[in-house]
Amino acid sequence: MYKQILINVEAQEKRVAILESNALEEFYVERADQQRLVGNIYKGRVNAILPGMAAAFIDIGLEKNGFMHVSDIVETPPDIEELFSESTEHKRSSRHKKESMPQITNLLKKGQELLVQIVKEPIGTKGARLTTHVSLPGRLIVYMPHESRIGVSKRIKKDSERARIKRDLASLGKSRKGGFIARTAGIGCGRRAFAAEVNYLSNVWEKVKRDSSSAKAPSLIHREHDLALRVVRDLFTKDVNRLIVDDKEEFRKIARFIGILNPSLRLRLKYYRGETPLFERFGIEKEIDKIYENRIYLKNKGYIIIEQTESLVAIDVNTGGYVGRKSLEETAFNTNLEAAREISRQMRLRDMGGIIVIDFIDMEAREHRQRVFETLKESLRRDKAKTKVLNISALGLVEMTRQRMRKSVESLSYKICPYCNGRGSVKSVVTVSIEAKRELAHALKKQPRKRLVLYIHPDVHRHLLTVDRSTISALENRYRRKVILRENPAFHIEQIVIDSLDK
C-alpha cells in the first residue's frame, strides 16, 4: 500500500490529506483564527469552585473559562488512560477511585493560580477541559513531568517489544523525574533514540517552568505545534512513502523539524513545484467537497445519509439504485457491508464525535448481521479516536460513541443557516399565508379604527393576491376597512409585519 501525506498551505488555512493507494483516508484543516488549543499550557486562576459538581472553572484568558473536575487534579487524566495501557499494579476500580476522591474545596481556593493544560477543545457553549497533569508528546514518547509511571501504547502488541521498551524507559527514568509512555513510533527504536527525546522533552518542560514562574495569570505559557508539525511528529512514520508540501517556507520549517526528530525520513520530504494546485493534482479536491454533503453514494449505487447535531450523529443506510442479483436479503447485506467500511472512513474524515446511531438496512440472517458488525469494528481499528460499539440489533441498529477532542471539520467551514436556523426547512407559502391572515384578523380586531399595511415576502404576497384574495376581501368587509398588501424582497419567507398608516 502506497501511503502519502499532502500538506497544502494558504494565507489563512492549512490542510492535510492522507492518501492510501491514492484514496483519501484522513483529512485535517486548521485556520489561523481557529488554531487548535489541545496541548497548550496556561497559567490560570481559579474563578469559581462548584463543590456539588466536584469541579472548578479556571480563567486561562480565553473567551470561556476552562472546566476542571477533581479527577483532573488528583488522578491520572482519563485521556491518557484511554490511549495507553498501564501495568496492572497502577489500576484501581472505579469504586475505589470514587471513594478515595478528596473534596475539591480542600485542593483549590478561589483566586489560586496554577499551571493547567487543555485536554479537550471548547465545543459549542462548553469551555475547554483542563488538567493539572501536564503531558508533552514527542514522536517516540509522551513525557509526563508529574507522573512516575512507565507505560506502552496499546497498539504495540508484541510482549517482548513491550518489555524491552519498558526496560529502556525505566533505565532513563532513574536520572529523570517524571513518567514516560511509549508511542507506536517507538517500535524497534533503541535506547539512544529514546534518550535523545527524553532530553528534548525535559528541556521543554524546564522552559515551561521558567516561563510560568515569571508570568501573570491568566496567560499562555506553552503553545502546541501547529497542524503541519503535529502531523509530521505523529503521522510521518516509516510506513509513509512521501510527504509533499506546496509552500517553500513550510517545507523548510518541516525539514528542520524532521532533522531533529528523525533525519532518516528527510529524503521522503518533497517540495511541490507544479502549477496545478496540489490537491487538484492528486484528484482529491472533489473528495474533500463531499465531506460537507449529508448524502454519500457507495460504489454499488447505494448511499448513506449523515445528519449531525452537537452531541448526536444519525446515519441511515439505503440501497438507492442498487437492486442486487439474487434476493432482497443479499442486496441489503452487500449494501450494508460496503456502508460499514465507508461509515468508518467518513467518521475519520469528518471527525465525528459523541453518540452515533447507525441504521443499517434490515437483514433477516443472523450471520449477515454479525458479518456487517465485524466489518464495522474491523474498519474502526484504524481510527485513532477511541470508539465503543454496541452489538447490532435485530432491527439493524448500531449504537456507538466516538471520542471527540475538537470541533468537526464541517463546523469549521459551515455555520447554522440564518434562514432556517438550522432546521433544514422553512414554512411553506401556504402556511405563512394562513398565519398572515390570522395575525391580520387579530390586528384589525385590536385596532378597529386604524388602516393597516401587511408586509410579507413576495411569494406570500402573490399567494394572498391570487389564491387567498377572497379571504382578504372578507376581512375587509367584516371590519369595514381597506387592507394594503405590500411585498418586501428582503424579507425572510416566514417574516410578517403589520403596520398602521394612522400614527
C-alpha positions as CSV (number, residue, x, y, z in Angstrom):
1,M,0.0,0.0,0.0
2,Y,1.4,3.3,-1.1
3,K,0.9,6.0,1.6
4,Q,1.3,9.7,1.1
5,I,0.8,12.9,3.2
6,L,-0.1,16.1,1.3
7,I,0.2,19.5,3.0
8,N,-1.5,22.5,1.4
9,V,-0.7,25.9,2.8
10,E,-2.8,29.0,2.1
11,A,-2.6,32.5,3.7
12,Q,-5.4,31.7,6.3
13,E,-5.6,28.0,6.2
14,K,-3.5,24.8,6.3
15,R,-4.9,21.5,5.1
16,V,-3.5,18.0,5.4
17,A,-4.7,15.0,3.4
18,I,-3.5,11.4,4.0
19,L,-3.8,9.1,0.9
20,E,-3.6,5.4,0.8
21,S,-3.3,3.9,-2.7
22,N,-4.4,7.4,-3.9
23,A,-7.7,7.2,-1.9
24,L,-8.4,9.9,0.7
25,E,-8.4,8.3,4.1
26,E,-7.9,11.2,6.5
27,F,-8.3,15.0,6.3
28,Y,-7.4,17.8,8.7
29,V,-7.8,21.5,8.4
30,E,-6.7,24.4,10.6
31,R,-7.2,28.1,10.2
32,A,-5.2,31.0,11.5
33,D,-8.1,32.3,13.6
34,Q,-9.2,28.9,14.8
35,Q,-6.0,27.2,15.9
36,R,-6.1,24.0,17.9
37,L,-5.9,24.6,21.7
38,V,-5.4,21.0,22.9
39,G,-1.9,20.6,24.4
40,N,-1.5,24.3,25.2
41,I,-0.3,25.0,28.7
42,Y,-1.6,28.1,30.6
43,K,-1.1,29.7,33.9
44,G,-4.7,30.1,35.1
45,R,-6.6,31.5,38.0
46,V,-9.4,29.7,39.8
47,N,-12.5,31.7,39.1
48,A,-15.2,29.6,40.8
49,I,-15.5,26.3,42.7
50,L,-18.6,24.1,42.5
51,P,-18.5,21.5,45.3
52,G,-21.7,19.9,44.2
53,M,-20.1,19.1,40.8
54,A,-16.6,18.4,42.3
55,A,-15.3,20.9,39.7
56,A,-13.8,24.3,39.2
57,F,-13.8,26.9,36.5
58,I,-10.4,28.3,35.6
59,D,-9.7,31.6,33.9
60,I,-7.0,30.9,31.3
61,G,-7.5,34.0,29.2
62,L,-9.9,32.5,26.7
63,E,-13.5,33.7,25.9
64,K,-14.9,30.9,28.2
65,N,-13.5,29.7,31.4
66,G,-12.0,26.2,31.4
67,F,-13.6,23.4,33.3
68,M,-11.6,21.1,35.6
69,H,-13.0,18.1,37.5
70,V,-11.4,17.0,40.8
71,S,-10.2,13.9,38.9
72,D,-8.1,16.1,36.7
73,I,-6.2,17.3,39.8
74,V,-5.6,14.1,41.8
75,E,-5.9,11.3,39.3
76,T,-4.3,10.2,36.0
77,P,-6.1,12.1,33.2
78,P,-8.7,9.9,31.5
79,D,-7.4,10.8,28.0
80,I,-4.1,9.2,28.8
81,E,-5.7,6.2,30.3
82,E,-7.8,5.7,27.2
83,L,-4.9,5.9,24.8
84,F,-2.3,3.9,26.6
85,S,-2.2,0.7,28.5
86,E,-0.7,0.7,32.0
87,S,0.7,-2.1,34.1
88,T,-1.9,-3.7,36.4
89,E,-0.4,-2.5,39.6
90,H,-1.4,1.0,38.8
91,K,-5.1,0.2,38.0
92,R,-7.8,0.6,40.6
93,S,-11.5,0.0,40.5
94,S,-13.8,3.0,39.7
95,R,-15.5,2.4,43.0
96,H,-12.2,2.8,44.9
97,K,-11.4,5.9,42.9
98,K,-14.7,7.5,43.8
99,E,-14.4,6.6,47.5
100,S,-10.8,7.9,47.7
101,M,-11.5,11.2,45.8
102,P,-10.9,14.2,48.1
103,Q,-13.1,17.3,48.2
104,I,-12.2,19.9,45.6
105,T,-12.5,22.6,48.2
106,N,-9.5,21.0,50.0
107,L,-7.4,21.2,46.8
108,L,-8.3,24.6,45.3
109,K,-9.2,28.1,46.6
110,K,-10.8,30.9,44.6
111,G,-8.2,33.2,43.2
112,Q,-5.5,30.5,43.4
113,E,-3.0,30.4,40.4
114,L,-2.0,27.1,38.9
115,L,-0.5,25.5,35.7
116,V,-3.0,23.7,33.6
117,Q,-3.2,22.1,30.2
118,I,-6.1,21.8,27.7
119,V,-7.1,18.2,27.0
120,K,-10.4,19.0,25.2
121,E,-11.3,21.8,22.9
122,P,-14.1,24.3,23.7
123,I,-17.2,23.0,21.8
124,G,-20.4,24.9,21.5
125,T,-21.3,26.5,24.8
126,K,-18.8,24.4,26.7
127,G,-15.4,25.8,27.7
128,A,-12.1,23.8,27.4
129,R,-11.5,20.8,29.6
130,L,-8.4,21.3,31.7
131,T,-6.0,19.1,33.7
132,T,-3.0,19.8,36.0
133,H,-1.4,16.6,34.8
134,V,0.8,18.1,32.1
135,S,1.9,15.7,29.2
136,L,4.4,16.7,26.5
137,P,4.1,14.5,23.4
138,G,7.2,13.7,21.3
139,R,7.5,11.4,18.3
140,L,8.5,8.3,20.3
141,I,7.2,9.0,23.8
142,V,4.8,11.1,25.9
143,Y,6.6,12.8,28.8
144,M,4.6,13.4,32.0
145,P,6.6,15.5,34.4
146,H,4.2,14.9,37.4
147,E,4.0,11.1,37.0
148,S,6.3,8.3,37.8
149,R,4.8,5.5,35.7
150,I,6.1,3.8,32.7
151,G,3.6,2.8,30.0
152,V,3.4,1.5,26.5
153,S,0.9,2.2,23.8
154,K,-1.9,-0.4,23.4
155,R,-1.1,-0.5,19.7
156,I,2.2,-2.2,20.4
157,K,1.0,-5.8,20.7
158,K,4.2,-7.9,20.9
159,D,5.0,-8.7,24.5
160,S,8.8,-8.9,24.0
161,E,8.9,-5.5,22.4
162,R,6.7,-4.0,25.1
163,A,9.0,-5.4,27.8
164,R,12.2,-4.2,26.0
165,I,10.8,-0.6,25.7
166,K,9.7,-0.6,29.3
167,R,13.2,-1.6,30.4
168,D,14.8,1.2,28.3
169,L,12.4,3.8,29.6
170,A,12.8,2.6,33.2
171,S,16.6,3.0,33.0
172,L,16.2,6.5,31.6
173,G,13.7,7.4,34.3
174,K,16.3,6.8,37.1
175,S,18.0,10.0,36.2
176,R,14.9,12.0,35.3
177,K,11.9,13.0,37.3
178,G,8.6,12.1,35.6
179,G,6.8,9.3,33.8
180,F,7.0,8.1,30.2
181,I,4.6,6.4,27.8
182,A,6.0,4.9,24.6
183,R,4.1,5.6,21.3
184,T,3.8,3.2,18.4
185,A,6.6,5.0,16.6
186,G,8.9,3.6,19.3
187,I,8.7,0.1,17.9
188,G,12.2,-1.0,17.0
189,C,13.9,2.2,18.4
190,G,16.9,1.8,20.6
191,R,17.7,3.3,24.0
192,R,19.8,6.1,22.4
193,A,16.8,7.4,20.4
194,F,14.6,7.3,23.5
195,A,17.3,9.1,25.5
196,A,17.5,11.9,22.9
197,E,13.8,12.5,23.0
198,V,13.6,12.4,26.8
199,N,16.4,15.0,26.9
200,Y,14.5,17.2,24.4
201,L,11.1,17.0,26.2
202,S,12.8,17.5,29.6
203,N,14.3,20.8,28.3
204,V,10.8,21.9,27.0
205,W,9.4,21.3,30.5
206,E,12.2,23.2,32.2
207,K,11.4,26.2,29.9
208,V,7.7,25.9,30.8
209,K,8.5,26.1,34.5
210,R,10.8,29.1,34.0
211,D,8.3,31.0,31.9
212,S,5.5,30.1,34.3
213,S,7.3,31.5,37.4
214,S,7.6,35.0,35.9
215,A,4.2,35.0,34.1
216,K,1.0,36.6,35.4
217,A,-2.3,34.6,35.3
218,P,-4.1,34.2,33.0
219,S,-1.5,33.7,30.3
220,L,-0.4,31.2,27.7
221,I,2.9,29.5,28.7
222,H,3.4,26.9,26.0
223,R,1.8,26.5,22.6
224,E,1.4,23.1,21.0
225,H,2.8,22.8,17.4
226,D,0.6,23.8,14.5
227,L,-1.2,21.3,12.3
228,A,1.7,20.7,9.9
229,L,4.3,19.9,12.6
230,R,1.8,17.8,14.6
231,V,1.2,15.7,11.5
232,V,4.9,15.3,10.9
233,R,5.5,14.4,14.5
234,D,2.6,12.0,14.9
235,L,1.9,10.5,11.5
236,F,5.1,10.8,9.4
237,T,6.5,7.4,10.1
238,K,8.3,4.6,8.3
239,D,5.2,3.4,6.6
240,V,4.7,6.8,4.8
241,N,6.3,6.8,1.3
242,R,6.2,10.6,0.7
243,L,5.3,13.8,2.4
244,I,4.6,16.6,-0.1
245,V,4.4,20.3,0.8
246,D,3.4,23.1,-1.6
247,D,4.8,26.0,0.4
248,K,8.5,26.8,0.4
249,E,8.7,28.3,3.9
250,E,6.6,25.5,5.4
251,F,8.8,23.0,3.6
252,R,11.9,24.5,5.2
253,K,10.3,24.5,8.6
254,I,9.3,20.9,8.3
255,A,12.7,19.9,7.0
256,R,14.4,21.4,10.1
257,F,11.8,19.7,12.3
258,I,12.5,16.3,10.7
259,G,16.2,16.9,11.1
260,I,15.7,17.0,14.9
261,L,13.0,14.3,15.1
262,N,14.0,11.7,12.6
263,P,16.7,12.5,10.0
264,S,16.3,9.2,8.2
265,L,12.9,10.4,6.8
266,R,14.4,13.6,5.3
267,L,14.6,12.1,1.8
268,R,10.9,11.3,1.8
269,L,10.0,15.0,2.1
270,K,9.3,16.7,-1.2
271,Y,8.5,20.2,-2.2
272,Y,5.7,20.5,-4.8
273,R,6.5,23.0,-7.7
274,G,3.6,22.2,-10.0
275,E,1.4,24.9,-11.4
276,T,-1.8,22.8,-10.8
277,P,-2.8,23.1,-7.1
278,L,-1.5,20.2,-5.1
279,F,-4.9,18.8,-4.1
280,E,-6.2,19.1,-7.6
281,R,-3.1,17.4,-9.0
282,F,-3.9,14.3,-6.8
283,G,-7.7,14.5,-7.6
284,I,-8.9,14.9,-4.0
285,E,-10.4,18.3,-4.1
286,K,-13.8,16.8,-5.1
287,E,-13.4,14.2,-2.4
288,I,-13.0,16.9,0.2
289,D,-16.1,18.7,-1.0
290,K,-18.1,15.6,-0.4
291,I,-17.1,15.7,3.3
292,Y,-19.7,18.5,3.7
293,E,-22.5,16.7,2.0
294,N,-25.1,14.7,4.0
295,R,-25.6,12.1,1.3
296,I,-22.6,9.9,0.3
297,Y,-23.0,7.5,-2.6
298,L,-21.5,4.0,-2.4
299,K,-19.8,2.2,-5.3
300,N,-22.7,-0.1,-5.8
301,K,-25.2,2.8,-6.2
302,G,-26.5,2.6,-2.6
303,Y,-26.0,5.6,-0.3
304,I,-25.7,6.7,3.3
305,I,-27.2,9.9,4.8
306,I,-25.4,11.6,7.7
307,E,-27.2,14.1,10.0
308,Q,-25.2,15.7,12.7
309,T,-26.2,17.6,15.8
310,E,-23.9,18.9,18.6
311,S,-23.9,15.6,20.5
312,L,-25.6,13.1,18.3
313,V,-25.0,11.8,14.7
314,A,-27.6,9.7,12.9
315,I,-26.5,7.6,9.9
316,D,-29.0,5.9,7.6
317,V,-28.1,3.3,5.0
318,N,-30.2,2.9,1.8
319,T,-29.9,0.6,-1.2
320,G,-30.7,3.5,-3.6
321,G,-30.2,2.3,-7.2
322,Y,-28.7,-1.0,-6.2
323,V,-31.1,-3.9,-6.9
324,G,-28.7,-6.8,-6.5
325,R,-28.9,-10.1,-8.4
326,K,-30.3,-12.8,-6.1
327,S,-32.7,-11.6,-3.3
328,L,-33.6,-8.6,-1.1
329,E,-31.6,-10.1,1.8
330,E,-28.5,-10.4,-0.4
331,T,-29.0,-6.8,-1.6
332,A,-29.3,-5.5,1.9
333,F,-26.3,-7.5,3.1
334,N,-24.0,-6.3,0.3
335,T,-25.1,-2.7,0.7
336,N,-24.5,-2.8,4.5
337,L,-21.1,-4.3,4.1
338,E,-19.9,-1.5,1.8
339,A,-21.6,1.1,4.0
340,A,-19.9,-0.2,7.1
341,R,-16.5,0.4,5.6
342,E,-17.5,3.8,4.2
343,I,-19.0,4.9,7.5
344,S,-15.8,4.4,9.4
345,R,-13.9,6.3,6.8
346,Q,-16.4,9.2,7.0
347,M,-16.0,9.3,10.8
348,R,-12.3,9.9,10.4
349,L,-12.7,12.4,7.5
350,R,-15.4,14.4,9.3
351,D,-14.0,13.8,12.8
352,M,-17.5,13.0,14.0
353,G,-17.9,12.6,17.8
354,G,-20.3,11.9,20.6
355,I,-23.2,9.4,20.3
356,I,-23.5,7.8,16.8
357,V,-26.5,5.7,15.8
358,I,-26.3,3.8,12.5
359,D,-29.4,2.4,10.9
360,F,-28.4,-0.4,8.6
361,I,-30.9,-2.0,6.2
362,D,-32.9,-4.8,7.9
363,M,-31.3,-8.2,7.5
364,E,-33.1,-11.5,8.4
365,A,-30.0,-13.7,8.6
366,R,-28.2,-13.5,11.9
367,E,-24.8,-14.4,10.3
368,H,-25.3,-11.4,7.9
369,R,-25.9,-9.0,10.8
370,Q,-22.8,-10.4,12.6
371,R,-20.6,-10.1,9.5
372,V,-21.7,-6.4,9.0
373,F,-20.9,-5.7,12.7
374,E,-17.5,-7.3,12.5
375,T,-16.7,-5.4,9.3
376,L,-17.6,-2.1,11.0
377,K,-15.4,-3.0,14.1
378,E,-12.5,-4.0,11.9
379,S,-12.7,-0.7,9.9
380,L,-12.8,1.2,13.2
381,R,-9.5,-0.3,14.3
382,R,-7.7,2.2,12.0
383,D,-9.3,5.1,13.9
384,K,-7.0,6.9,16.3
385,A,-10.0,8.2,18.3
386,K,-11.4,5.9,21.0
387,T,-14.6,4.2,20.0
388,K,-17.1,2.0,21.8
389,V,-19.6,-0.1,19.8
390,L,-22.7,-2.0,20.9
391,N,-23.8,-5.1,19.1
392,I,-26.1,-4.7,16.1
393,S,-29.8,-5.2,17.0
394,A,-32.4,-7.3,15.1
395,L,-33.6,-4.1,13.5
396,G,-30.1,-3.3,12.1
397,L,-29.3,-0.5,14.6
398,V,-25.8,0.0,15.9
399,E,-25.2,2.4,18.8
400,M,-21.7,3.6,19.4
401,T,-19.6,6.5,20.8
402,R,-16.5,8.2,19.3
403,Q,-14.1,10.3,21.2
404,R,-14.3,14.0,20.2
405,M,-11.4,16.2,21.0
406,R,-12.2,19.1,18.8
407,K,-14.8,20.6,16.5
408,S,-15.8,18.6,13.4
409,V,-14.3,19.5,10.1
410,E,-17.8,20.6,8.9
411,S,-18.2,23.1,11.8
412,L,-15.0,24.9,10.7
413,S,-16.4,25.6,7.2
414,Y,-20.2,26.0,7.8
415,K,-22.4,27.9,10.2
416,I,-26.0,27.4,11.1
417,C,-28.2,28.7,8.3
418,P,-29.6,32.1,9.3
419,Y,-32.6,31.5,7.0
420,C,-33.9,28.3,8.6
421,N,-32.0,28.5,11.9
422,G,-30.5,25.0,11.5
423,R,-33.9,23.3,10.9
424,G,-33.0,22.4,7.3
425,S,-36.5,23.5,6.2
426,V,-38.8,26.6,6.2
427,K,-42.5,27.1,6.3
428,S,-44.4,26.7,3.1
429,V,-46.0,29.7,1.3
430,V,-49.5,28.3,2.2
431,T,-48.6,28.0,5.9
432,V,-47.2,31.6,6.1
433,S,-50.3,32.9,4.2
434,I,-52.6,31.3,6.8
435,E,-50.5,32.8,9.7
436,A,-50.5,36.2,8.0
437,K,-54.3,36.2,7.7
438,R,-54.6,35.1,11.4
439,E,-52.3,37.9,12.5
440,L,-54.1,40.4,10.3
441,A,-57.5,39.5,11.7
442,H,-56.1,39.9,15.3
443,A,-54.7,43.3,14.4
444,L,-57.9,44.5,12.8
445,K,-59.9,43.5,15.9
446,K,-57.4,45.1,18.3
447,Q,-57.1,48.3,16.3
448,P,-60.6,48.9,14.8
449,R,-60.1,52.5,13.7
450,K,-56.7,52.3,12.1
451,R,-55.8,51.5,8.5
452,L,-53.3,48.6,8.3
453,V,-50.5,47.6,5.9
454,L,-49.4,43.9,5.7
455,Y,-45.7,43.5,4.7
456,I,-44.8,40.0,3.5
457,H,-42.3,38.1,1.3
458,P,-43.1,38.4,-2.5
459,D,-44.1,34.7,-2.7
460,V,-46.6,35.1,0.1
461,H,-47.8,38.4,-1.4
462,R,-48.5,36.7,-4.7
463,H,-50.4,33.9,-3.0
464,L,-52.6,36.3,-1.0
465,L,-53.4,38.4,-4.1
466,T,-54.4,35.4,-6.1
467,V,-55.4,32.2,-4.2
468,D,-56.5,33.9,-1.0
469,R,-57.8,37.2,-2.3
470,S,-61.4,36.3,-1.3
471,T,-60.3,35.8,2.3
472,I,-58.6,39.2,2.5
473,S,-61.8,40.8,1.0
474,A,-63.9,39.0,3.6
475,L,-61.7,40.6,6.4
476,E,-62.0,44.0,4.8
477,N,-65.8,43.7,4.6
478,R,-66.1,42.4,8.2
479,Y,-64.1,45.3,9.7
480,R,-65.1,47.8,7.0
481,R,-61.6,48.9,6.2
482,K,-59.1,48.6,3.3
483,V,-56.1,46.4,4.0
484,I,-52.9,47.2,2.0
485,L,-50.7,44.3,1.0
486,R,-47.0,45.1,0.3
487,E,-44.2,42.8,-0.6
488,N,-40.6,43.1,0.6
489,P,-37.9,41.1,-1.3
490,A,-35.6,41.4,1.7
491,F,-38.0,39.6,4.0
492,H,-37.4,36.0,5.2
493,I,-40.2,33.8,3.8
494,E,-41.7,33.4,7.3
495,Q,-41.5,37.1,8.2
496,I,-44.8,39.0,8.8
497,V,-45.0,42.7,9.7
498,I,-48.3,44.6,10.3
499,D,-48.1,48.4,10.5
500,S,-50.6,51.2,10.8
501,L,-50.9,54.1,8.3
502,D,-52.6,56.3,11.0
503,K,-49.8,57.0,13.5
